[in-house]
Amino acid sequence: MSTGGFLNKEDVRRLALGRARADAQEAWLKQEGIPFKRQGKEILVLWTHVHNWIEGRPSPSFVEPDFTSLEN
């Protein structure tokens, strides 16, 4: 088990209640509202998002700033 950065493959499997296939893991993560990225068959999940989920806090997401109201 890693302690920072991304979960390893086994951690993702354990988090997703033993689901081994990436499609099933992705479906479970979506259902639980845990942010992730998928690269082929690999699911990338940050430990920060898991900690937020466990604590019942929303995971921060990056939103591009809206510069349309700025004057030239």
Distance bins in CASP14 RR format, pairs under 12 A and 6 or more apart:
PFRMAT RR
TARGET T0000
AUTHOR 0000-0000-0000
RMODE 2
METHOD distances of the structure
MODEL  1
1 7 0 0 0 0 1 0 0 0 0 0 0
1 8 1 0 0 1 0 0 0 0 0 0 0
1 9 0 0 0 0 0 1 0 0 0 0 0
1 10 1 0 0 1 0 0 0 0 0 0 0
1 11 1 0 1 0 0 0 0 0 0 0 0
1 12 0 0 0 0 0 1 0 0 0 0 0
1 13 0 0 0 0 0 1 0 0 0 0 0
1 14 0 0 0 0 1 0 0 0 0 0 0
1 15 0 0 0 0 0 1 0 0 0 0 0
1 47 0 0 0 0 1 0 0 0 0 0 0
1 50 0 0 0 0 0 1 0 0 0 0 0
2 8 1 0 1 0 0 0 0 0 0 0 0
2 9 0 0 0 0 0 1 0 0 0 0 0
2 10 0 0 0 0 1 0 0 0 0 0 0
2 11 1 0 0 1 0 0 0 0 0 0 0
2 12 0 0 0 0 0 1 0 0 0 0 0
2 14 0 0 0 0 0 1 0 0 0 0 0
2 45 0 0 0 0 0 1 0 0 0 0 0
2 46 0 0 0 0 0 1 0 0 0 0 0
2 47 1 0 0 1 0 0 0 0 0 0 0
2 50 0 0 0 0 0 1 0 0 0 0 0
3 11 0 0 0 0 0 1 0 0 0 0 0
3 47 1 0 0 1 0 0 0 0 0 0 0
3 48 0 0 0 0 0 1 0 0 0 0 0
3 50 0 0 0 0 0 1 0 0 0 0 0
3 51 0 0 0 0 0 1 0 0 0 0 0
4 11 0 0 0 0 0 1 0 0 0 0 0
4 45 0 0 0 0 0 1 0 0 0 0 0
4 46 0 0 0 0 1 0 0 0 0 0 0
4 47 1 0 1 0 0 0 0 0 0 0 0
4 48 0 0 0 0 1 0 0 0 0 0 0
4 49 0 0 0 0 0 1 0 0 0 0 0
4 50 0 0 0 0 1 0 0 0 0 0 0
4 51 0 0 0 0 1 0 0 0 0 0 0
5 11 0 0 0 0 0 1 0 0 0 0 0
5 44 0 0 0 0 1 0 0 0 0 0 0
5 45 0 0 0 0 1 0 0 0 0 0 0
5 46 1 0 1 0 0 0 0 0 0 0 0
5 47 1 0 1 0 0 0 0 0 0 0 0
5 48 1 0 0 1 0 0 0 0 0 0 0
5 49 0 0 0 0 0 1 0 0 0 0 0
5 50 0 0 0 0 0 1 0 0 0 0 0
5 51 0 0 0 0 0 1 0 0 0 0 0
6 12 0 0 0 0 1 0 0 0 0 0 0
6 15 0 0 0 0 0 1 0 0 0 0 0
6 35 0 0 0 0 0 1 0 0 0 0 0
6 36 0 0 0 0 1 0 0 0 0 0 0
6 37 0 0 0 0 1 0 0 0 0 0 0
6 39 0 0 0 0 0 1 0 0 0 0 0
6 42 0 0 0 0 1 0 0 0 0 0 0
6 43 0 0 0 0 1 0 0 0 0 0 0
6 44 1 0 1 0 0 0 0 0 0 0 0
6 45 1 0 0 1 0 0 0 0 0 0 0
6 46 1 0 0 1 0 0 0 0 0 0 0
6 47 1 0 0 1 0 0 0 0 0 0 0
6 48 0 0 0 0 1 0 0 0 0 0 0
6 49 0 0 0 0 0 1 0 0 0 0 0
6 50 0 0 0 0 0 1 0 0 0 0 0
7 13 0 0 0 0 1 0 0 0 0 0 0
7 14 0 0 0 0 1 0 0 0 0 0 0
7 15 1 0 0 1 0 0 0 0 0 0 0
7 16 0 0 0 0 0 1 0 0 0 0 0
7 25 0 0 0 0 0 1 0 0 0 0 0
7 29 0 0 0 0 0 1 0 0 0 0 0
7 34 0 0 0 0 0 1 0 0 0 0 0
7 36 0 0 0 0 1 0 0 0 0 0 0
7 37 0 0 0 0 0 1 0 0 0 0 0
7 42 0 0 0 0 0 1 0 0 0 0 0
7 43 0 0 0 0 1 0 0 0 0 0 0
7 44 0 0 0 0 1 0 0 0 0 0 0
7 45 1 0 1 0 0 0 0 0 0 0 0
7 46 1 0 0 1 0 0 0 0 0 0 0
7 47 1 0 0 1 0 0 0 0 0 0 0
7 48 0 0 0 0 0 1 0 0 0 0 0
7 49 0 0 0 0 1 0 0 0 0 0 0
7 50 1 0 0 1 0 0 0 0 0 0 0
7 51 0 0 0 0 0 1 0 0 0 0 0
7 53 0 0 0 0 0 1 0 0 0 0 0
8 14 0 0 0 0 1 0 0 0 0 0 0
8 15 0 0 0 0 0 1 0 0 0 0 0
8 42 0 0 0 0 0 1 0 0 0 0 0
8 43 0 0 0 0 0 1 0 0 0 0 0
8 44 0 0 0 0 0 1 0 0 0 0 0
8 45 0 0 0 0 1 0 0 0 0 0 0
8 47 0 0 0 0 0 1 0 0 0 0 0
9 15 0 0 0 0 0 1 0 0 0 0 0
9 16 0 0 0 0 0 1 0 0 0 0 0
9 18 0 0 0 0 0 1 0 0 0 0 0
9 19 0 0 0 0 0 1 0 0 0 0 0
9 20 0 0 0 0 1 0 0 0 0 0 0
9 21 0 0 0 0 0 1 0 0 0 0 0
9 22 0 0 0 0 1 0 0 0 0 0 0
9 25 0 0 0 0 1 0 0 0 0 0 0
9 41 0 0 0 0 1 0 0 0 0 0 0
9 42 1 0 0 1 0 0 0 0 0 0 0
9 43 0 0 0 0 1 0 0 0 0 0 0
9 44 0 0 0 0 0 1 0 0 0 0 0
9 45 0 0 0 0 0 1 0 0 0 0 0
10 16 0 0 0 0 0 1 0 0 0 0 0
10 18 0 0 0 0 1 0 0 0 0 0 0
10 20 0 0 0 0 0 1 0 0 0 0 0
10 25 0 0 0 0 0 1 0 0 0 0 0
10 43 0 0 0 0 0 1 0 0 0 0 0
11 18 0 0 0 0 0 1 0 0 0 0 0
11 25 0 0 0 0 0 1 0 0 0 0 0
11 43 0 0 0 0 0 1 0 0 0 0 0
11 44 0 0 0 0 0 1 0 0 0 0 0
11 45 1 0 0 1 0 0 0 0 0 0 0
11 46 0 0 0 0 0 1 0 0 0 0 0
11 47 0 0 0 0 1 0 0 0 0 0 0
11 50 0 0 0 0 1 0 0 0 0 0 0
12 18 0 0 0 0 1 0 0 0 0 0 0
12 19 0 0 0 0 1 0 0 0 0 0 0
12 20 0 0 0 0 1 0 0 0 0 0 0
12 21 0 0 0 0 0 1 0 0 0 0 0
12 22 0 0 0 0 1 0 0 0 0 0 0
12 24 0 0 0 0 0 1 0 0 0 0 0
12 25 1 0 1 0 0 0 0 0 0 0 0
12 26 0 0 0 0 1 0 0 0 0 0 0
12 28 0 0 0 0 1 0 0 0 0 0 0
12 29 0 0 0 0 1 0 0 0 0 0 0
12 34 0 0 0 0 0 1 0 0 0 0 0
12 36 0 0 0 0 1 0 0 0 0 0 0
12 37 0 0 0 0 0 1 0 0 0 0 0
12 38 0 0 0 0 0 1 0 0 0 0 0
12 41 0 0 0 0 0 1 0 0 0 0 0
12 42 0 0 0 0 1 0 0 0 0 0 0
12 43 1 0 1 0 0 0 0 0 0 0 0
12 44 0 0 0 0 1 0 0 0 0 0 0
12 45 1 0 1 0 0 0 0 0 0 0 0
12 46 0 0 0 0 0 1 0 0 0 0 0
12 47 0 0 0 0 0 1 0 0 0 0 0
12 49 0 0 0 0 0 1 0 0 0 0 0
12 50 0 0 0 0 1 0 0 0 0 0 0
13 19 1 0 0 1 0 0 0 0 0 0 0
13 20 1 0 1 0 0 0 0 0 0 0 0
13 21 0 0 0 0 1 0 0 0 0 0 0
13 22 0 0 0 0 0 1 0 0 0 0 0
13 24 0 0 0 0 1 0 0 0 0 0 0
13 25 1 0 0 1 0 0 0 0 0 0 0
13 28 0 0 0 0 0 1 0 0 0 0 0
13 29 0 0 0 0 0 1 0 0 0 0 0
13 42 0 0 0 0 0 1 0 0 0 0 0
13 43 0 0 0 0 1 0 0 0 0 0 0
13 45 0 0 0 0 0 1 0 0 0 0 0
14 20 0 0 0 0 0 1 0 0 0 0 0
14 25 0 0 0 0 0 1 0 0 0 0 0
14 28 0 0 0 0 0 1 0 0 0 0 0
14 45 0 0 0 0 0 1 0 0 0 0 0
14 50 0 0 0 0 0 1 0 0 0 0 0
15 24 0 0 0 0 0 1 0 0 0 0 0
15 25 0 0 0 0 1 0 0 0 0 0 0
15 28 0 0 0 0 1 0 0 0 0 0 0
15 29 1 0 0 1 0 0 0 0 0 0 0
15 32 0 0 0 0 1 0 0 0 0 0 0
15 33 0 0 0 0 0 1 0 0 0 0 0
15 34 1 0 0 1 0 0 0 0 0 0 0
15 36 0 0 0 0 1 0 0 0 0 0 0
15 43 0 0 0 0 1 0 0 0 0 0 0
15 45 1 0 0 1 0 0 0 0 0 0 0
15 46 0 0 0 0 0 1 0 0 0 0 0
15 47 0 0 0 0 0 1 0 0 0 0 0
15 49 0 0 0 0 0 1 0 0 0 0 0
15 50 1 0 0 1 0 0 0 0 0 0 0
15 51 0 0 0 0 0 1 0 0 0 0 0
15 53 0 0 0 0 1 0 0 0 0 0 0
15 54 0 0 0 0 1 0 0 0 0 0 0
16 22 0 0 0 0 1 0 0 0 0 0 0
16 23 0 0 0 0 0 1 0 0 0 0 0
16 24 1 0 0 1 0 0 0 0 0 0 0
16 25 1 0 1 0 0 0 0 0 0 0 0
16 26 0 0 0 0 1 0 0 0 0 0 0
16 27 0 0 0 0 1 0 0 0 0 0 0
16 28 1 0 1 0 0 0 0 0 0 0 0
16 29 1 0 0 1 0 0 0 0 0 0 0
16 30 0 0 0 0 0 1 0 0 0 0 0
16 31 0 0 0 0 1 0 0 0 0 0 0
16 32 0 0 0 0 1 0 0 0 0 0 0
16 34 0 0 0 0 1 0 0 0 0 0 0
16 36 0 0 0 0 0 1 0 0 0 0 0
16 43 0 0 0 0 1 0 0 0 0 0 0
16 45 0 0 0 0 1 0 0 0 0 0 0
16 50 0 0 0 0 0 1 0 0 0 0 0
17 24 0 0 0 0 1 0 0 0 0 0 0
17 25 0 0 0 0 1 0 0 0 0 0 0
17 27 0 0 0 0 0 1 0 0 0 0 0
17 28 1 0 0 1 0 0 0 0 0 0 0
17 29 0 0 0 0 0 1 0 0 0 0 0
17 31 0 0 0 0 0 1 0 0 0 0 0
17 32 0 0 0 0 1 0 0 0 0 0 0
18 24 0 0 0 0 1 0 0 0 0 0 0
18 25 0 0 0 0 1 0 0 0 0 0 0
18 28 0 0 0 0 1 0 0 0 0 0 0
19 25 1 0 1 0 0 0 0 0 0 0 0
19 26 0 0 0 0 1 0 0 0 0 0 0
19 27 0 0 0 0 1 0 0 0 0 0 0
19 28 1 0 1 0 0 0 0 0 0 0 0
19 29 0 0 0 0 1 0 0 0 0 0 0
19 31 0 0 0 0 0 1 0 0 0 0 0
19 32 0 0 0 0 0 1 0 0 0 0 0
19 43 0 0 0 0 1 0 0 0 0 0 0
20 28 0 0 0 0 0 1 0 0 0 0 0
20 41 0 0 0 0 0 1 0 0 0 0 0
20 43 0 0 0 0 0 1 0 0 0 0 0
21 27 0 0 0 0 1 0 0 0 0 0 0
21 28 0 0 0 0 0 1 0 0 0 0 0
21 38 0 0 0 0 0 1 0 0 0 0 0
21 41 0 0 0 0 1 0 0 0 0 0 0
21 42 0 0 0 0 0 1 0 0 0 0 0
21 43 0 0 0 0 0 1 0 0 0 0 0
22 28 0 0 0 0 0 1 0 0 0 0 0
22 29 0 0 0 0 0 1 0 0 0 0 0
22 36 0 0 0 0 0 1 0 0 0 0 0
22 37 0 0 0 0 0 1 0 0 0 0 0
22 38 1 0 0 1 0 0 0 0 0 0 0
22 39 0 0 0 0 1 0 0 0 0 0 0
22 40 1 0 0 1 0 0 0 0 0 0 0
22 41 1 0 1 0 0 0 0 0 0 0 0
22 42 1 0 0 1 0 0 0 0 0 0 0
22 43 1 0 1 0 0 0 0 0 0 0 0
22 44 0 0 0 0 0 1 0 0 0 0 0
22 45 0 0 0 0 0 1 0 0 0 0 0
23 29 0 0 0 0 0 1 0 0 0 0 0
23 30 0 0 0 0 0 1 0 0 0 0 0
23 38 0 0 0 0 1 0 0 0 0 0 0
23 40 0 0 0 0 0 1 0 0 0 0 0
23 41 0 0 0 0 1 0 0 0 0 0 0
23 43 0 0 0 0 1 0 0 0 0 0 0
24 30 0 0 0 0 0 1 0 0 0 0 0
24 31 0 0 0 0 0 1 0 0 0 0 0
24 41 0 0 0 0 0 1 0 0 0 0 0
24 43 0 0 0 0 0 1 0 0 0 0 0
25 31 0 0 0 0 0 1 0 0 0 0 0
25 32 0 0 0 0 0 1 0 0 0 0 0
25 34 0 0 0 0 0 1 0 0 0 0 0
25 36 0 0 0 0 1 0 0 0 0 0 0
25 38 0 0 0 0 1 0 0 0 0 0 0
25 40 0 0 0 0 0 1 0 0 0 0 0
25 41 0 0 0 0 1 0 0 0 0 0 0
25 42 0 0 0 0 1 0 0 0 0 0 0
25 43 1 0 1 0 0 0 0 0 0 0 0
25 44 0 0 0 0 0 1 0 0 0 0 0
25 45 0 0 0 0 1 0 0 0 0 0 0
26 32 0 0 0 0 0 1 0 0 0 0 0
26 33 0 0 0 0 0 1 0 0 0 0 0
26 34 0 0 0 0 0 1 0 0 0 0 0
26 35 0 0 0 0 0 1 0 0 0 0 0
26 36 1 0 0 1 0 0 0 0 0 0 0
26 37 0 0 0 0 0 1 0 0 0 0 0
26 38 1 0 1 0 0 0 0 0 0 0 0
26 39 0 0 0 0 0 1 0 0 0 0 0
26 40 0 0 0 0 0 1 0 0 0 0 0
26 41 0 0 0 0 0 1 0 0 0 0 0
26 42 0 0 0 0 0 1 0 0 0 0 0
26 43 1 0 0 1 0 0 0 0 0 0 0
26 44 0 0 0 0 0 1 0 0 0 0 0
26 45 0 0 0 0 0 1 0 0 0 0 0
27 33 0 0 0 0 0 1 0 0 0 0 0
27 34 0 0 0 0 0 1 0 0 0 0 0
27 36 0 0 0 0 0 1 0 0 0 0 0
27 38 0 0 0 0 0 1 0 0 0 0 0
27 43 0 0 0 0 0 1 0 0 0 0 0
28 34 0 0 0 0 1 0 0 0 0 0 0
28 36 0 0 0 0 0 1 0 0 0 0 0
28 43 0 0 0 0 1 0 0 0 0 0 0
28 45 0 0 0 0 0 1 0 0 0 0 0
28 53 0 0 0 0 0 1 0 0 0 0 0
29 35 1 0 0 1 0 0 0 0 0 0 0
29 36 1 0 1 0 0 0 0 0 0 0 0
29 37 0 0 0 0 0 1 0 0 0 0 0
29 38 0 0 0 0 1 0 0 0 0 0 0
29 43 1 0 0 1 0 0 0 0 0 0 0
29 44 0 0 0 0 0 1 0 0 0 0 0
29 45 1 0 0 1 0 0 0 0 0 0 0
29 46 0 0 0 0 0 1 0 0 0 0 0
29 49 0 0 0 0 1 0 0 0 0 0 0
29 50 0 0 0 0 1 0 0 0 0 0 0
29 53 0 0 0 0 1 0 0 0 0 0 0
29 59 0 0 0 0 0 1 0 0 0 0 0
30 36 0 0 0 0 1 0 0 0 0 0 0
30 38 0 0 0 0 0 1 0 0 0 0 0
30 43 0 0 0 0 0 1 0 0 0 0 0
30 45 0 0 0 0 0 1 0 0 0 0 0
31 53 0 0 0 0 0 1 0 0 0 0 0
32 45 0 0 0 0 0 1 0 0 0 0 0
32 49 0 0 0 0 0 1 0 0 0 0 0
32 50 0 0 0 0 1 0 0 0 0 0 0
32 52 0 0 0 0 0 1 0 0 0 0 0
32 53 1 0 0 1 0 0 0 0 0 0 0
32 54 0 0 0 0 0 1 0 0 0 0 0
32 56 0 0 0 0 0 1 0 0 0 0 0
32 59 0 0 0 0 0 1 0 0 0 0 0
33 45 0 0 0 0 0 1 0 0 0 0 0
33 49 0 0 0 0 1 0 0 0 0 0 0
33 50 0 0 0 0 0 1 0 0 0 0 0
33 52 0 0 0 0 1 0 0 0 0 0 0
33 53 1 0 0 1 0 0 0 0 0 0 0
33 56 0 0 0 0 0 1 0 0 0 0 0
33 57 0 0 0 0 0 1 0 0 0 0 0
33 58 0 0 0 0 1 0 0 0 0 0 0
33 59 1 0 0 1 0 0 0 0 0 0 0
33 61 0 0 0 0 0 1 0 0 0 0 0
34 43 0 0 0 0 0 1 0 0 0 0 0
34 44 0 0 0 0 0 1 0 0 0 0 0
34 45 1 0 0 1 0 0 0 0 0 0 0
34 46 0 0 0 0 1 0 0 0 0 0 0
34 47 0 0 0 0 0 1 0 0 0 0 0
34 48 0 0 0 0 0 1 0 0 0 0 0
34 49 1 0 1 0 0 0 0 0 0 0 0
34 50 1 0 0 1 0 0 0 0 0 0 0
34 51 0 0 0 0 0 1 0 0 0 0 0
34 52 0 0 0 0 1 0 0 0 0 0 0
34 53 1 0 1 0 0 0 0 0 0 0 0
34 54 0 0 0 0 1 0 0 0 0 0 0
34 56 0 0 0 0 0 1 0 0 0 0 0
34 57 0 0 0 0 0 1 0 0 0 0 0
34 58 0 0 0 0 0 1 0 0 0 0 0
34 59 1 0 0 1 0 0 0 0 0 0 0
34 61 0 0 0 0 0 1 0 0 0 0 0
35 43 0 0 0 0 0 1 0 0 0 0 0
35 44 0 0 0 0 1 0 0 0 0 0 0
35 45 1 0 0 1 0 0 0 0 0 0 0
35 46 1 0 0 1 0 0 0 0 0 0 0
35 47 0 0 0 0 0 1 0 0 0 0 0
35 48 0 0 0 0 1 0 0 0 0 0 0
35 49 1 0 1 0 0 0 0 0 0 0 0
35 50 0 0 0 0 1 0 0 0 0 0 0
35 52 0 0 0 0 1 0 0 0 0 0 0
35 53 0 0 0 0 1 0 0 0 0 0 0
35 58 0 0 0 0 1 0 0 0 0 0 0
35 59 1 0 1 0 0 0 0 0 0 0 0
35 60 0 0 0 0 1 0 0 0 0 0 0
35 61 1 0 0 1 0 0 0 0 0 0 0
35 62 0 0 0 0 0 1 0 0 0 0 0
36 42 0 0 0 0 0 1 0 0 0 0 0
36 43 1 0 1 0 0 0 0 0 0 0 0
36 44 1 0 0 1 0 0 0 0 0 0 0
36 45 1 0 1 0 0 0 0 0 0 0 0
36 46 0 0 0 0 1 0 0 0 0 0 0
36 47 0 0 0 0 0 1 0 0 0 0 0
36 48 0 0 0 0 0 1 0 0 0 0 0
36 49 1 0 0 1 0 0 0 0 0 0 0
36 50 0 0 0 0 0 1 0 0 0 0 0
36 53 0 0 0 0 0 1 0 0 0 0 0
36 59 0 0 0 0 0 1 0 0 0 0 0
36 61 0 0 0 0 0 1 0 0 0 0 0
37 43 1 0 0 1 0 0 0 0 0 0 0
37 44 1 0 1 0 0 0 0 0 0 0 0
37 45 0 0 0 0 1 0 0 0 0 0 0
37 46 0 0 0 0 1 0 0 0 0 0 0
37 49 0 0 0 0 0 1 0 0 0 0 0
37 61 0 0 0 0 0 1 0 0 0 0 0
38 44 1 0 0 1 0 0 0 0 0 0 0
38 45 0 0 0 0 0 1 0 0 0 0 0
39 45 0 0 0 0 0 1 0 0 0 0 0
43 49 0 0 0 0 0 1 0 0 0 0 0
44 50 0 0 0 0 0 1 0 0 0 0 0
45 51 0 0 0 0 0 1 0 0 0 0 0
45 52 0 0 0 0 0 1 0 0 0 0 0
45 53 0 0 0 0 1 0 0 0 0 0 0
45 59 0 0 0 0 0 1 0 0 0 0 0
46 52 0 0 0 0 1 0 0 0 0 0 0
46 53 0 0 0 0 0 1 0 0 0 0 0
46 59 0 0 0 0 1 0 0 0 0 0 0
46 60 0 0 0 0 0 1 0 0 0 0 0
46 61 0 0 0 0 0 1 0 0 0 0 0
47 53 0 0 0 0 0 1 0 0 0 0 0
47 54 0 0 0 0 0 1 0 0 0 0 0
47 59 0 0 0 0 0 1 0 0 0 0 0
48 54 0 0 0 0 0 1 0 0 0 0 0
48 55 0 0 0 0 0 1 0 0 0 0 0
48 57 0 0 0 0 0 1 0 0 0 0 0
48 58 0 0 0 0 0 1 0 0 0 0 0
48 59 1 0 0 1 0 0 0 0 0 0 0
48 60 0 0 0 0 1 0 0 0 0 0 0
48 61 0 0 0 0 0 1 0 0 0 0 0
49 55 0 0 0 0 0 1 0 0 0 0 0
49 56 0 0 0 0 0 1 0 0 0 0 0
49 57 0 0 0 0 1 0 0 0 0 0 0
49 58 0 0 0 0 1 0 0 0 0 0 0
49 59 1 0 1 0 0 0 0 0 0 0 0
49 60 0 0 0 0 1 0 0 0 0 0 0
49 61 0 0 0 0 1 0 0 0 0 0 0
50 56 0 0 0 0 0 1 0 0 0 0 0
50 57 0 0 0 0 0 1 0 0 0 0 0
50 59 0 0 0 0 1 0 0 0 0 0 0
51 57 0 0 0 0 1 0 0 0 0 0 0
51 59 0 0 0 0 1 0 0 0 0 0 0
51 60 0 0 0 0 0 1 0 0 0 0 0
52 58 1 0 0 1 0 0 0 0 0 0 0
52 59 1 0 1 0 0 0 0 0 0 0 0
52 60 1 0 0 1 0 0 0 0 0 0 0
52 61 0 0 0 0 0 1 0 0 0 0 0
53 59 1 0 0 1 0 0 0 0 0 0 0
END
